[in-house]
């Protein structure tokens, strides 16, 4: 599962810009250098959370969450193994 390169604060500010200005979502997205559809989804999720409705991501089932966490755990274990091998190679060079 890839990490978002945008912070929650950035997303919120981008969405607020679409609601505060007379600019369209497309104009705001272009000015920020992000995809129109991405900003549109952020706005939909933001409005849903403001109305007290859980977003699509919040409706994740227990099985989906377990699957996601297992995948994340596997990726972290692989990263850890790579770092251990790299540290061993560095210690040999010294």
Secondary structure, DSSP 8 states (H G I E B T S, - for coil): ----SS-HHHHHHHHHHHHHSS--HHHHHHHHT--HHHHHHHHHHHHHHHTT---TGGG--HHHHHHHHHHHHHHHHHHHHHHHHHHHHHHHH-
